[in-house]
Amino acid sequence: MSAQSASSGADAAASAPLIEIANLSVSFPAPDGSRTQILHGVSLEVGRGEVLALVGESGSGKSVTSRTIVGLPGAGARVTADRLRVAGHDALGLTERQWRGIRGADVGFVLQDALASLDSLRRVGSEIAEPLKLHTRLTRRERADRVEELLALAGVPEPALRAAQYPHELSGGLRQRALIASAIAAGPRVLIADEPTTALDATIAAQILRLLRSLVSEEGALLMVSHDLGAVAEIADRIAVMNGGRIVEQGPAEQVLFDPQDDYTKRLLAAVPSAASRGQRLSTDPAPVPAGIRTRTRSQGAADSAAADADAARPVLEARSLSKRFRSPGRPPRTVLDDVSFVVARGRTVGLVGESGSGKTTAARILLGVETADEGEALVDGTPWSRVPRARVREVRHSVQSVSQDPLASFDPRYTVGKVLAEALREAGAGGSEVRRRSVELLDLVRLPAATLARRPLELSGGQRQRIAIARALAVEPDVIVADEPVSALDVSVQARVLDLFADIQREAGVAYLFISHDLGVIRHVADEIVVLKDGRVVEAGDAPAVLAAPQHAYTQQLLAAVPELGSRRAGQTRRTERTSA
């Protein structure tokens, strides 16, 4: 080979995309012995210095695509492709041993489910140090220092403290940031991030997006799987849209976001919640509330309209001067809530917002009666939890239900979906054939097929698990639902259906919501009132549209300024154009 040919080959290799996929198909074995095709001829490229966002509904094939790229398609997968290369490696010909030398060093992978991805038996610091131990020559002391640097880089406060904790001791947002710190520890050229800002509040999500963007040097690349079109607009150079295991549209971000050609892409963009969408349906399909989905109060009936109006004015849930401190051995008490007060009226929605660690989830747990306040009271329908007679505790618990931030952790992994729903329905007094009928009805309500009853939570996508959690909460006909990030795991079109569902249930049954969310677009769409928490204190509260239109507190202003929006792309040229012209 001539020197000129060798030079030409080296130049071609140096300019080749860091991710190359041509005609990728993936299938899995079905119970009847056949195979189910999940990906159908997917073709993608991610060039050097580029961010490609892969968007689509739950079950569209996004996660299977990202996992296949790093050699983790799943048990029984059959993978075929004309070309599948990542970071210069032929991914079709790699053994698992070879992959272990590549993952972490050349390719970093941020999984969607932080709790399932982090080892529950290892401290967070040990988890992040693992790739440093495998792929660098740092000493043990240097690794410990680097772990703290990585946690700080990923926006984790008190990194030394968090490194010594276990995953279950962290909030969902902190776990997600720890996972990102682990993925970037060894400085991989290619980073694949599956929903990297899921469960993160606006300010931290903005920080993570800036971090991910900064990691994409001229020799790096990022494939970001996300249902958050605002985040996609903030970071992506190009966008590929998946539906049914196929790429239905791809191109420059501005073109896909503002001049979509495919009907599916148009529906996704129309489903994004905002202040402008308030009071309107986000999805194109109606979501009627089946008979029997009522609150316990509505089921008992009201004597007349005047009584119903008076009933509607009463608080169904109230936080009255709540304070809470956590104590750790050898450390001073840490104040998590400090004199927090707000009211959730019957049939109304209160949005509770603030950064991870601001006290939102602790307030929710106290209101649900699963944790007690050091000072103040949590009241349900005017009665403090501390004064509920033992004989009525179960009844009161039925009236206040929750949809948790992490649905997988709230399910018994041994249970099928059918058993999860049946348990809740029997608690509500259903029996016999009624359990099956109501279970199917609840699944239909959250847009899942009856066949889902036979599956286990681990076999479902994150979005499907979240919908099961909502169905379980509705099974006992509650008066109020405390929803902690109830749509954070859902892509935008499924999120639209679920938000429409919440609205339909509230309109038909008078259910009240305490809606905890980091997504201010969602809060703009659903909330009647808003409460803003910072460091355990209420810094601003009031009518949601008024507060969000003209926030008075500097922290609220900071939160709103950090929210990525689709329109941000219109402010100037795309980042790709800016880098090219530079």
RAPEWO-V945936 format. One record per backbone hydrogen bond with DSSP energy under -1.0 kcal/mol. CO is the residue of the C=O (numbers start at 0). NH is the residue of the N-H. Records with the same first field share a line. If there is no record, write none. Layout:
CO=NH ; NH
//
This chain:
1=5
2=6
3=7
4=8
5=9
6=10
7=11
8=12
9=13
10=14
17=86
18=45
19=84
20=43
21=81 ; 82
23=41
24=79
25=37 ; 38
26=77
27=35
29=32
33=29
35=27
41=23
43=20
45=17 ; 18
46=49
49=221
50=236 ; 237
51=223
52=239
53=225
54=241
56=59
59=244
60=64
61=65
62=66
63=67
64=68
66=71
67=70
73=76
77=26
79=24
82=21
83=90
84=19
85=88
88=85 ; 90
89=92
94=98
95=99
98=101 ; 102
101=105 ; 106
105=189
106=103
107=191
109=193
112=116
113=117
118=121
122=126
123=127
124=128
125=129
128=132
129=133
130=134
131=135
138=142
139=143
140=144
141=145
142=146
143=147
144=148
145=149
146=150
147=151
148=152
149=153
150=155
151=154
157=161
158=162
161=164
162=124
164=123
165=168
166=169
170=174
171=175
172=176
173=177
174=178
175=179
176=180
177=181
178=182
179=183
183=186
188=220
189=107
190=222
191=109
192=224
194=197
196=199
200=204
201=205
202=206
203=207
204=208
205=209
206=210
207=211
208=212
209=213
210=214
214=216
216=219
219=48
220=190
221=51
222=192
223=53
224=194
226=228
227=231
228=232
229=233
230=234
231=235
236=252
237=52
238=250
239=54
240=247 ; 248
242=245
244=39
245=242
248=240
250=238
251=255
252=256
253=257
254=258
261=265
262=266
263=267
264=268
265=269
268=271
274=277
276=279
289=292
291=293
294=298
295=299
303=307
304=308
305=309
306=310
307=311
308=312
310=313
313=345
315=380
316=343
317=378
318=341
319=376
321=339
322=373 ; 374
323=335 ; 336
325=333
327=330
333=325
336=323
339=321
341=318
343=315 ; 316
344=347
347=512
348=527 ; 528
349=514
350=530
351=516
352=532
354=357
357=535
358=362
359=363
360=364
361=365
362=366
363=367
364=369 ; 370
365=368
374=322
376=319
377=384
378=317
379=382
382=379
383=386
384=387
388=391
391=395
392=396
393=397
394=398
398=478 ; 479
400=481
402=483
407=410
411=414
415=419
416=420
417=421
418=422
419=423
420=424
421=425
422=426
423=427
424=429
425=428
430=433
431=434
432=436
433=437
434=438
435=439
436=440
437=441
438=442
439=443
440=444
441=445
442=447
443=446
448=451
449=452
450=453
451=454
452=417
454=416
455=458
456=459
460=464
461=465
462=466
463=467
464=468
465=469
466=470
467=471
468=472
469=473
473=476
476=295
478=511
479=400
480=513
481=402
482=515
484=487
486=489
490=494
491=495
492=496
493=497
494=498
495=499
496=500
497=501
498=502
499=503
500=504
501=505
502=506
503=507
504=508
505=509
511=480
512=349
513=482
514=351
515=484
518=522
519=523
520=524
521=525
522=526
527=543
528=350
529=541
530=352
531=538 ; 539
533=536
535=337
536=533
539=531
541=529
542=546
543=547
544=548
545=549
552=556
553=557
554=558
555=559
556=560
557=561
564=567
565=568
566=569
567=570
573=577
574=578
575=579
576=580
577=581
//
